[in-house]
Each structure stands twice: as C-alpha cells, then as structure tokens.
Amino acid sequence: MATRDLTVPARPRGALLRWGRLPSPLRYLLLLAALIGLWQAYWIISDVNPLLFSGPRDVADAFWTGWKDGRLARVTWTTLRILAIGIGIGAVVAITLTALAALSQIGDDLLRMLVAILNPLPGIAMLPLAQLWFGLNTHALLFVIANASAWPIAIALDTGFKTVNPTIVSVGRNIGLSSRRLITDVLAPAALPHAISGLKTAWAFGWRTIIAAELVFGVAGAKGGLGTYINDAKLFLQIPQIFAGLVTIAILGMAFELLFGVLERRTVVRWGMKTST
C-alpha cells in the first residue's frame, strides 16, 4: 500500500524576499509610503476643491508650522493632560468596584449592574448631562472620560480576578492572607495581563471620547485641545490644519500602541504570563 507523501513542498526561488521576512518597522514604513503616494496621486489627477481636501505637501507644511510655532504642541498637551487625569479617575473607580466585587456578593452584583447599564452607553452621550452638572469646563470633560474608561478596566480586572487559578487563591487563604493582601498579593499580579488589556481599551475609549467632546465644546465656543483646534480650523476653512490635527491624532495613536506593546513585553511576556505576538 502506497503511503501519502506528507513532506512540505520547498519554497520557490525568491522566497527569501517575501513580505513576511522583512522587518516589521520596514513593512509599516513601506505601507505608509504607499498610502501617502496614493494620496498624492489622487491630489494630482483629481479636480478636487482645495477648500474640501488637501494634498500631503500642504498638510506637511501645516503640521510642521503648527508644531514649530507651538500651537499644536499646546493643544496636544492640553488634551493628553485631561485624558490622563480622566483615565486615572476612571481607573480608581474601576479598581474600587472590582475590589468590592472580589470581597462580597453585594459588590459583585453592584459591579455587574453598573457595567450592564453604563458600559454600552457611549461616553459622549453623557456630555449633555455633564454640561448641565459642571458647565462648559474641564470638569465636564473629566466626567465623560472617566465614565468611558472606568468600565473597560473594571470588566478586564473582574475577568482577571475570576480566572485566577483557584489553587493559588486557596493557598493564599490557607497561609492566613487578609482579604486586602489576597487582592494585592495574589489576585492583582495574576490578573496583570487582563489589566493591561483593559487599560488599552480604556485609552482607546477615552481618546475617542475626549476628541468628540472637544469638538462639541469647540462648537460651544470653549477653548481646549486637539478637538477644538480641528473645529476652529473647520470654521475658517483651514483644510491643511484640519488634516494636521488628524495626523497628530494618528501619530499619538501609533505611539501609545507602541508604548503598550513595550509595557507588555517588559512585564507579562517576560514573566511568561502571555506569549509575544
């Protein structure tokens, strides 16, 4: 009886030059260059209205000028500062509720109910209520950001706590750890991969919320961050400045994604709690 040949066929000549064998930074740079090239080609061959669209050269000039004169730097710092404070408040709320959920059934029921009610609610949907409560100021922004970021962190932490190996929890109880030390010394370290994942989600939710909220605040006449910068550019038909603000948002998004990747590699990947992607 003939046996089936299960050998893997050899790669064709030139396989060493396949895309996947290139370093990932080079692949991303090539893709980015291709996208910019398509953008420039569309700008050249199309008869688009310059009051509606801008080419890469004009956007690059606006981006460079905005950072050189400090305006883009100021609004970017304002947005990041408010975002960091809002996520910090949301994290404190999430950690408190998750700790209560780990200690008692009442706390667990409370967390589940709040997550079911507030997590599906878009953060920006709370802005009208925040404006009535706090007025057109930073406190309203902090409220909507904290609300948008608290629940992803709470869900991730709660999942992490509940998926910890029961044997480890039992050992902690048997050696006499208090409830507080059981959370800080056993549950929290074991749930670190989930915590980082929840923080990444909270950052994404908070980032979208603050930009949208600042756009609304810009319409209302408030001075603020990147969203207000984009809205002001729209009012004066400064299309390159609008694109410069969007490019700044995109660059910050990539930078924070890289930062979270470094954090994961230096913690949960190094400690064997998660495989590297």
Secondary structure as the mmCIF struct_conf table of DSSP 4:
data_model
#
loop_
_struct_conf.conf_type_id
_struct_conf.id
_struct_conf.beg_label_comp_id
_struct_conf.beg_label_asym_id
_struct_conf.beg_label_seq_id
_struct_conf.end_label_comp_id
_struct_conf.end_label_asym_id
_struct_conf.end_label_seq_id
HELX_LH_PP_P HELX_LH_PP_P1 ALA A 2 ARG A 4
HELX_LH_PP_P HELX_LH_PP_P2 THR A 7 PRO A 12
TURN_TY1_P TURN_TY1_P1 ARG A 13 GLY A 14
HELX_RH_3T_P HELX_RH_3T_P1 ALA A 15 LEU A 17
HELX_RH_3T_P HELX_RH_3T_P2 TRP A 19 ARG A 21
BEND BEND1 LEU A 22 LEU A 22
HELX_RH_AL_P HELX_RH_AL_P1 SER A 24 ILE A 45
BEND BEND2 SER A 46 SER A 46
TURN_TY1_P TURN_TY1_P2 PRO A 50 LEU A 52
HELX_RH_AL_P HELX_RH_AL_P2 PRO A 56 LYS A 68
BEND BEND3 ASP A 69 GLY A 70
HELX_RH_AL_P HELX_RH_AL_P3 ARG A 71 LEU A 103
HELX_RH_AL_P HELX_RH_AL_P4 GLN A 105 LEU A 118
TURN_TY1_P TURN_TY1_P3 ASN A 119 PRO A 120
BEND BEND4 LEU A 121 LEU A 121
HELX_RH_3T_P HELX_RH_3T_P3 GLY A 123 MET A 126
HELX_RH_AL_P HELX_RH_AL_P5 LEU A 127 PHE A 134
BEND BEND5 LEU A 136 ASN A 137
HELX_RH_AL_P HELX_RH_AL_P6 THR A 138 LYS A 162
TURN_TY1_P TURN_TY1_P4 THR A 163 THR A 163
BEND BEND6 VAL A 164 VAL A 164
HELX_RH_AL_P HELX_RH_AL_P7 PRO A 166 ASN A 174
TURN_TY1_P TURN_TY1_P5 ILE A 175 GLY A 176
HELX_RH_AL_P HELX_RH_AL_P8 SER A 179 LEU A 182
HELX_RH_PI_P HELX_RH_PI_P1 ILE A 183 LEU A 187
HELX_RH_AL_P HELX_RH_AL_P9 ALA A 188 ALA A 190
TURN_TY1_P TURN_TY1_P6 ALA A 191 ALA A 191
HELX_RH_AL_P HELX_RH_AL_P10 LEU A 192 ALA A 220
TURN_TY1_P TURN_TY1_P7 GLY A 221 GLY A 221
BEND BEND7 GLY A 225 GLY A 225
HELX_RH_AL_P HELX_RH_AL_P11 LEU A 226 LEU A 235
TURN_TY1_P TURN_TY1_P8 PHE A 236 LEU A 237
HELX_RH_AL_P HELX_RH_AL_P12 ILE A 239 GLU A 264
HELX_RH_PI_P HELX_RH_PI_P2 ARG A 265 VAL A 269
TURN_TY1_P TURN_TY1_P9 ARG A 270 GLY A 272
BEND BEND8 MET A 273 LYS A 274
#
